[in-house]
């Protein structure tokens, strides 16, 4: 198997979308501004609170402000003043008339999410885009307060967090709240078309799936003099497992989700391996992962992640069916299906022929259309299960154990116990030793569940 490498032009991020947030909307056919059912008909402006003002959060806010119908950025919250002010400055460039965030609605601190959500009315929207360790408590509070939610991936970092997310999703259904999750590949028209063909049997019964994200190193920002340990780790959340849930979850989750979508099933067990062979930075990040999942029918899929310089790079999914194969997923904007297993141009039997689709924008178009027209919309369960698939893979790789879905879901192990009551002056959940090194999982020694 030798799929083609991704190019840098394929690696689109929310930061890149922020630069082009003024472009035409992918969801132009969606219904325009109408009053939200159950709320004041004389005011159909949807107020938005942004919780987490990094690149992803700013991009999500730009897309929310680009949906059809009147919207207004009403409040922002972050733990870093410079992130908050930088986000507001960027958003004003393309949406100045929609940014209405005076100083009294700019909230700094770990409790800022509550203040931002409290400033909204029932039926407004909060964008939850902080590191995923905080997602369960933020989602719970938003649902409690009766506001609709866009939650960026990932959605928790451990099984207790996933159970909280699932419960909050059920409460949202009871309250008729709308919840969208940031697994935007699910709303890519080219990918939807490819999955439809796979489910229709074009490449036969699905036999194996490979989900990849392999590229250069994940950077660690330098520590500024006087920076508190907690602040340093949050600023580098992709390098600390208690915050991001591991490279499997933080980076490969989209293609793990795509593999399960193509199979139309969730795995029943997983075993795997991983470690720090090359990485020397003082953090918690493994530099390679390989998680082998098994579905109930005995078929398998492999999730492989690596961030090491000067190695073979590939970002996408490769599927093999009984009659053909496919290359698709995040990192592959032009999915292709092939007859047989030689994935060459002469063997292509399907490729997308429709109009371009900005799936980052489209996921927000769908959410806001559902709010304005009171359509059922709750992606919590699917998002949580995709995230949990990544989490159980991390548990297997770090422990070296075979782990079942049910065992993992019942786990009581928390990566950051007491996170709900964490204060800005407290120690981080993972503290360095006297040599400045952080705790690293050890296969064969770290418990699985």
C-alpha positions as CSV (number, residue, x, y, z in Angstrom):
1,X,0.0,0.0,0.0
2,X,1.5,3.3,-1.1
3,X,-1.0,6.1,-1.0
4,X,0.1,9.5,-2.2
5,X,1.4,12.0,0.3
6,X,-0.6,15.1,1.3
7,X,0.8,18.5,0.3
8,X,1.0,21.5,2.5
9,X,-1.9,23.1,0.5
10,X,-4.2,20.4,1.8
11,X,-3.6,21.1,5.5
12,X,-6.3,23.7,6.0
13,X,-6.8,25.1,9.5
14,X,-9.3,27.3,11.1
15,X,-6.7,30.1,11.1
16,X,-6.6,29.9,7.3
17,X,-10.4,30.0,7.1
18,X,-10.4,33.1,9.4
19,X,-8.4,34.9,6.7
20,X,-11.1,34.2,4.1
21,X,-14.2,34.4,6.3
22,X,-15.8,37.0,4.0
23,X,-16.1,34.7,1.1
24,X,-19.4,33.4,-0.2
25,X,-21.2,30.9,2.0
26,X,-21.3,27.3,1.1
27,X,-24.9,27.1,2.5
28,X,-26.4,29.8,0.3
29,X,-29.5,27.7,-0.1
30,X,-30.3,27.6,3.6
31,X,-33.2,29.6,4.9
32,X,-32.6,33.2,5.7
33,X,-33.4,35.3,8.8
34,X,-36.6,34.3,10.6
35,X,-37.6,34.6,14.2
36,X,-36.4,31.8,16.5
37,X,-39.4,29.8,17.6
38,X,-40.2,30.3,21.3
39,X,-38.3,33.7,21.5
40,X,-39.1,37.3,20.9
41,X,-40.3,37.6,17.3
42,X,-39.4,41.3,17.2
43,X,-35.7,40.5,17.5
44,X,-34.2,37.7,15.4
45,X,-30.6,38.6,16.0
46,X,-28.7,35.6,17.5
47,X,-26.1,36.7,20.0
48,X,-22.9,34.7,20.2
49,X,-20.4,34.1,23.0
50,X,-16.9,32.9,22.2
51,X,-15.2,30.8,24.9
52,X,-11.6,30.2,23.8
53,X,-10.1,32.9,21.6
54,X,-7.3,31.0,19.9
55,X,-7.0,30.4,16.2
56,X,-9.8,27.8,16.1
57,X,-12.1,29.9,18.2
58,X,-11.6,33.0,16.1
59,X,-12.2,30.9,13.0
60,X,-15.4,29.4,14.4
61,X,-16.6,32.9,15.4
62,X,-16.0,34.2,11.9
63,X,-18.0,31.4,10.4
64,X,-20.8,31.8,12.9
65,X,-21.0,35.5,12.0
66,X,-21.1,34.5,8.3
67,X,-24.3,32.5,8.6
68,X,-27.6,33.7,7.1
69,X,-29.6,36.0,9.3
70,X,-28.5,38.7,11.8
71,X,-25.9,37.6,14.3
72,X,-23.8,39.5,16.8
73,X,-20.7,38.6,18.7
74,X,-21.8,39.5,22.2
75,X,-19.2,38.2,24.7
76,X,-15.7,36.6,24.7
77,X,-13.8,34.7,27.3
78,X,-10.3,33.3,27.5
79,X,-7.6,32.8,30.1
80,X,-5.1,35.0,28.2
81,X,-5.8,38.7,27.6
82,X,-3.6,38.8,24.5
83,X,-5.6,36.0,22.9
84,X,-8.8,37.7,23.6
85,X,-7.7,41.1,22.3
86,X,-6.1,39.5,19.2
87,X,-9.3,37.6,18.4
88,X,-11.4,40.7,18.6
89,X,-9.0,42.6,16.4
90,X,-9.1,39.9,13.8
91,X,-12.8,39.5,13.8
92,X,-13.4,43.2,13.5
93,X,-11.5,43.2,10.2
94,X,-14.2,41.2,8.5
95,X,-17.2,41.6,10.7
96,X,-16.9,45.0,12.4
97,X,-20.6,45.9,12.4
98,X,-21.3,42.5,14.1
99,X,-18.7,42.7,16.9
100,X,-20.4,44.3,19.9
101,X,-18.1,43.3,22.8
102,X,-17.4,46.2,25.2
103,X,-14.9,45.6,28.1
104,X,-17.7,44.6,30.5
105,X,-18.4,41.5,28.3
106,X,-14.7,40.5,27.9
107,X,-13.9,37.9,30.5
108,X,-10.5,36.7,31.6
109,X,-10.0,33.6,33.8
110,X,-11.0,30.0,34.2
111,X,-14.5,31.0,35.3
112,X,-14.9,33.4,32.3
113,X,-17.0,30.8,30.4
114,X,-19.8,31.1,33.0
115,X,-19.8,34.9,32.7
116,X,-19.9,34.8,28.9
117,X,-22.7,32.3,28.8
118,X,-24.6,34.2,31.5
119,X,-24.6,37.3,29.3
120,X,-26.6,35.5,26.6
121,X,-30.4,35.0,26.4
122,X,-32.0,31.6,26.1
123,X,-31.7,30.3,22.6
124,X,-28.5,32.2,21.8
125,X,-25.3,30.4,20.9
126,X,-22.0,29.8,22.7
127,X,-18.9,28.6,20.8
128,X,-16.8,26.3,23.0
129,X,-13.3,26.2,21.6
130,X,-11.0,25.8,24.6
131,X,-8.7,22.8,25.0
132,X,-10.9,19.7,25.2
133,X,-10.2,18.9,28.8
134,X,-12.6,21.8,29.7
135,X,-15.3,20.8,27.2
136,X,-17.5,18.7,29.5
137,X,-17.9,21.3,32.2
138,X,-18.5,24.1,29.7
139,X,-21.1,22.1,27.7
140,X,-22.9,21.1,30.9
141,X,-23.1,24.8,32.0
142,X,-24.3,25.9,28.5
143,X,-27.1,23.3,28.5
144,X,-28.1,24.2,32.1
145,X,-28.4,27.9,31.0
146,X,-30.5,27.0,27.9
147,X,-28.2,28.2,25.1
148,X,-27.3,26.4,21.9
149,X,-23.8,25.2,21.4
150,X,-21.1,24.7,18.8
151,X,-18.3,22.7,20.4
152,X,-15.0,22.3,18.7
153,X,-13.3,18.9,18.6
154,X,-12.2,17.3,20.8
155,X,-15.0,16.8,23.3
156,X,-13.3,15.3,26.4
157,X,-10.0,13.6,27.3
158,X,-11.1,10.5,29.3
159,X,-14.1,8.2,29.9
160,X,-15.6,10.2,32.8
161,X,-15.6,13.3,30.6
162,X,-17.3,11.5,27.7
163,X,-20.0,10.3,30.1
164,X,-20.6,13.9,31.1
165,X,-20.8,15.0,27.5
166,X,-23.3,12.3,26.6
167,X,-25.5,13.2,29.6
168,X,-25.4,16.9,28.7
169,X,-26.4,15.9,25.1
170,X,-29.4,14.1,26.4
171,X,-30.4,17.1,28.6
172,X,-30.1,19.3,25.5
173,X,-32.6,17.1,23.6
174,X,-35.1,17.5,26.4
175,X,-34.7,21.2,26.2
176,X,-34.8,21.3,22.4
177,X,-31.4,22.9,22.3
178,X,-29.2,22.6,19.2
179,X,-25.7,21.2,19.5
180,X,-23.1,21.0,16.7
181,X,-19.7,19.4,17.0
182,X,-16.5,20.4,15.1
183,X,-16.0,17.2,13.2
184,X,-16.4,19.2,10.0
185,X,-15.5,16.4,7.7
186,X,-19.0,15.0,8.3
187,X,-20.3,18.1,6.4
188,X,-18.0,17.9,3.5
189,X,-20.1,17.4,0.3
190,X,-17.3,15.5,-1.5
191,X,-16.8,13.2,1.5
192,X,-20.5,12.7,2.0
193,X,-20.7,11.7,-1.7
194,X,-17.9,9.2,-1.3
195,X,-19.4,7.7,1.8
196,X,-22.7,7.4,0.1
197,X,-21.1,5.4,-2.7
198,X,-19.3,3.2,-0.2
199,X,-22.5,2.5,1.8
200,X,-24.1,1.7,-1.6
201,X,-21.6,-1.1,-2.2
202,X,-19.5,0.5,-5.0
203,X,-16.2,-1.0,-3.5
204,X,-18.0,-4.0,-1.9
205,X,-18.0,-5.0,1.7
206,X,-15.5,-2.9,3.7
207,X,-12.6,-5.1,4.9
208,X,-10.0,-2.8,6.3
209,X,-9.6,0.9,7.1
210,X,-6.4,2.9,7.8
211,X,-6.7,6.4,9.4
212,X,-3.4,8.4,9.1
213,X,-1.9,11.7,10.2
214,X,1.8,11.7,9.7
215,X,3.8,14.9,9.4
216,X,6.5,17.0,11.0
217,X,6.9,17.7,14.8
218,X,4.3,19.4,16.9
219,X,5.9,22.6,18.2
220,X,6.3,23.6,21.8
221,X,6.1,27.4,22.5
222,X,8.9,28.8,24.6
223,X,8.3,29.5,28.2
224,X,8.2,33.3,28.9
225,X,10.0,34.4,32.1
226,X,7.6,34.4,35.1
227,X,4.9,32.3,33.4
228,X,3.0,30.1,35.7
229,X,3.1,26.3,35.1
230,X,-0.6,26.1,34.4
231,X,-0.6,29.0,32.0
232,X,2.4,27.5,30.2
233,X,0.7,24.1,29.7
234,X,-2.6,25.6,28.5
235,X,-0.7,27.7,26.0
236,X,0.9,24.4,24.8
237,X,-2.2,22.3,25.2
238,X,-1.4,20.1,22.2
239,X,1.7,18.8,24.1
240,X,0.0,17.8,27.4
241,X,-2.2,14.8,27.5
242,X,-4.4,16.0,30.3
243,X,-5.4,18.9,28.1
244,X,-5.6,17.4,24.6
245,X,-6.2,13.7,25.2
246,X,-3.1,12.7,23.1
247,X,-2.1,13.0,19.5
248,X,-4.6,10.3,18.6
249,X,-7.4,12.4,19.8
250,X,-6.2,15.9,19.2
251,X,-4.9,15.3,15.6
252,X,-6.2,12.0,14.2
253,X,-9.8,12.2,15.5
254,X,-11.2,13.4,12.1
255,X,-9.9,10.4,10.3
256,X,-10.9,8.0,13.1
257,X,-14.4,9.5,12.7
258,X,-14.3,9.0,8.9
259,X,-13.2,5.3,9.3
260,X,-16.1,4.6,11.7
261,X,-18.5,6.5,9.4
262,X,-17.4,4.5,6.4
263,X,-17.8,1.3,8.3
264,X,-21.1,2.6,9.9
265,X,-20.1,1.1,13.2
266,X,-18.0,1.6,16.3
267,X,-15.2,-0.7,17.3
268,X,-15.6,-3.2,20.1
269,X,-11.9,-3.4,21.1
270,X,-8.5,-2.0,20.5
271,X,-4.8,-2.7,21.1
272,X,-1.8,-0.6,20.2
273,X,1.5,0.9,20.8
274,X,3.2,4.3,21.0
275,X,6.1,6.1,22.5
276,X,8.7,8.9,22.5
277,X,11.5,7.7,20.3
278,X,12.7,11.0,18.9
279,X,11.0,13.8,20.7
280,X,13.2,15.5,23.3
281,X,10.9,18.4,24.3
282,X,9.8,18.5,27.9
283,X,6.2,17.7,27.6
284,X,3.9,14.6,27.6
285,X,3.5,14.0,23.9
286,X,4.3,10.6,22.3
287,X,5.8,11.1,18.9
288,X,4.1,8.0,17.4
289,X,0.9,6.0,17.9
290,X,-0.5,2.9,16.2
291,X,-3.9,1.7,17.4
292,X,-5.5,-1.4,15.9
293,X,-9.3,-1.4,16.4
294,X,-11.6,-4.4,15.8
295,X,-15.3,-4.2,14.8
296,X,-18.0,-6.6,15.9
297,X,-17.8,-8.5,12.6
298,X,-14.1,-9.1,13.0
299,X,-12.9,-6.5,10.5
300,X,-10.3,-4.0,11.6
301,X,-9.0,-0.5,11.2
302,X,-5.7,1.0,12.1
303,X,-5.1,4.6,13.3
304,X,-1.5,5.7,12.8
305,X,0.0,9.0,13.9
306,X,3.5,10.3,13.8
307,X,5.0,13.7,14.0
308,X,8.7,13.2,13.3
309,X,10.8,15.3,10.9
310,X,12.2,13.7,7.7
311,X,9.8,10.8,7.6
312,X,7.2,9.6,5.1
313,X,4.1,11.9,5.5
314,X,0.5,11.1,4.7
315,X,-2.8,12.5,6.0
316,X,-6.0,10.8,5.1
317,X,-7.9,7.5,5.1
318,X,-7.3,4.4,2.9
319,X,-10.1,1.9,2.7
320,X,-10.1,-1.6,1.2
321,X,-13.4,-3.3,0.2
322,X,-14.1,-6.7,-1.3
323,X,-14.3,-5.1,-4.8
324,X,-12.2,-1.9,-4.6
325,X,-10.6,0.7,-2.5
326,X,-10.8,4.4,-1.6
327,X,-8.6,7.4,-0.6
328,X,-10.6,10.0,1.4
329,X,-10.9,11.7,4.7
330,X,-9.4,14.9,6.3
331,X,-6.3,15.9,4.3
332,X,-7.8,14.5,1.1
333,X,-10.1,17.2,-0.3
334,X,-10.7,15.2,-3.5
335,X,-11.9,11.7,-2.4
336,X,-11.5,8.9,-5.0
337,X,-12.9,5.4,-5.2
338,X,-11.1,2.8,-7.3
339,X,-11.7,-0.6,-8.8
340,X,-9.3,-3.1,-7.2
341,X,-6.5,-2.1,-4.9
342,X,-4.1,-0.3,-7.3
343,X,-5.1,3.3,-6.6
344,X,-4.1,4.8,-9.9
345,X,-5.9,7.3,-12.1
346,X,-7.0,4.7,-14.7
347,X,-8.7,2.7,-11.9
348,X,-10.8,5.6,-10.6
349,X,-14.5,4.7,-10.6
350,X,-15.9,7.7,-8.7
351,X,-14.8,11.2,-7.8
352,X,-16.7,14.2,-6.7
353,X,-18.2,16.4,-9.5
354,X,-20.2,18.8,-7.5
355,X,-19.7,22.4,-6.4
356,X,-16.9,23.2,-3.9
357,X,-17.9,23.0,-0.3
358,X,-16.4,25.0,2.6
359,X,-17.2,22.4,5.3
360,X,-16.0,24.6,8.1
361,X,-18.6,27.2,7.1
362,X,-21.3,24.6,6.2
363,X,-21.3,23.1,9.7
364,X,-22.2,26.5,11.1
365,X,-24.8,27.2,8.4
366,X,-26.6,24.0,9.4
367,X,-26.5,24.8,13.1
368,X,-27.9,28.3,12.7
369,X,-30.5,27.2,10.2
370,X,-31.7,24.6,12.7
371,X,-31.9,27.3,15.4
372,X,-33.8,29.8,13.2
373,X,-36.2,27.2,12.0
374,X,-36.5,25.0,15.1
375,X,-35.2,21.8,13.4
376,X,-33.9,18.9,15.5
377,X,-30.1,19.2,15.6
378,X,-27.9,17.4,18.1
379,X,-24.6,15.9,17.1
380,X,-23.5,15.1,20.7
381,X,-23.7,11.3,20.6
382,X,-21.9,10.8,17.4
383,X,-19.2,13.3,18.3
384,X,-18.8,11.8,21.7
385,X,-18.5,8.3,20.3
386,X,-15.9,9.3,17.7
387,X,-13.9,11.1,20.5
388,X,-14.3,8.1,22.8
389,X,-12.9,5.8,20.0
390,X,-9.8,7.9,20.0
391,X,-9.7,7.9,23.8
392,X,-9.8,4.1,24.1
393,X,-7.0,4.0,21.5
394,X,-4.9,6.2,23.7
395,X,-5.7,4.0,26.7
396,X,-4.5,0.9,24.8
397,X,-1.4,2.5,23.4
398,X,-0.3,3.9,26.7
399,X,-0.9,0.8,28.6
400,X,0.0,-1.9,26.1
401,X,-3.3,-3.7,26.9
402,X,-6.2,-5.0,24.8
403,X,-9.1,-2.8,25.8
404,X,-12.8,-3.3,25.0
405,X,-15.3,-0.5,24.4
406,X,-17.3,-1.4,27.5
407,X,-14.3,-1.6,29.8
408,X,-13.0,1.7,28.5
409,X,-16.4,3.4,28.8
410,X,-16.7,2.3,32.4
411,X,-13.3,3.6,33.4
412,X,-13.1,6.0,36.3
413,X,-9.6,7.2,35.5
414,X,-9.5,11.0,35.1
415,X,-6.5,12.7,33.5
416,X,-7.1,15.8,35.5
417,X,-9.0,15.1,38.7
418,X,-10.7,18.1,40.3
419,X,-10.6,20.1,37.0
420,X,-13.9,21.8,37.8
421,X,-12.5,23.5,40.9
422,X,-9.1,24.3,39.4
423,X,-7.9,27.9,40.1
424,X,-5.4,30.0,38.1
425,X,-2.9,29.9,41.0
426,X,-3.1,26.1,41.4
427,X,-0.5,23.6,40.2
428,X,-1.2,22.0,36.8
429,X,-2.5,18.5,36.9
430,X,0.8,17.3,35.5
431,X,3.8,18.9,37.2
432,X,7.5,18.5,36.1
433,X,10.0,16.7,38.2
434,X,13.2,18.4,39.6
435,X,14.8,17.9,36.2
436,X,11.9,19.7,34.4
437,X,10.5,16.4,32.9
438,X,6.8,15.6,32.9
439,X,5.2,12.2,33.6
440,X,5.1,10.0,30.5
441,X,2.9,6.9,30.2
442,X,4.9,3.6,30.1
443,X,3.3,0.6,28.2
444,X,3.2,-2.4,30.5
445,X,3.1,-0.2,33.6
446,X,0.4,2.5,33.0
447,X,-3.0,1.1,33.8
448,X,-5.4,0.8,30.8
449,X,-8.8,1.3,32.5
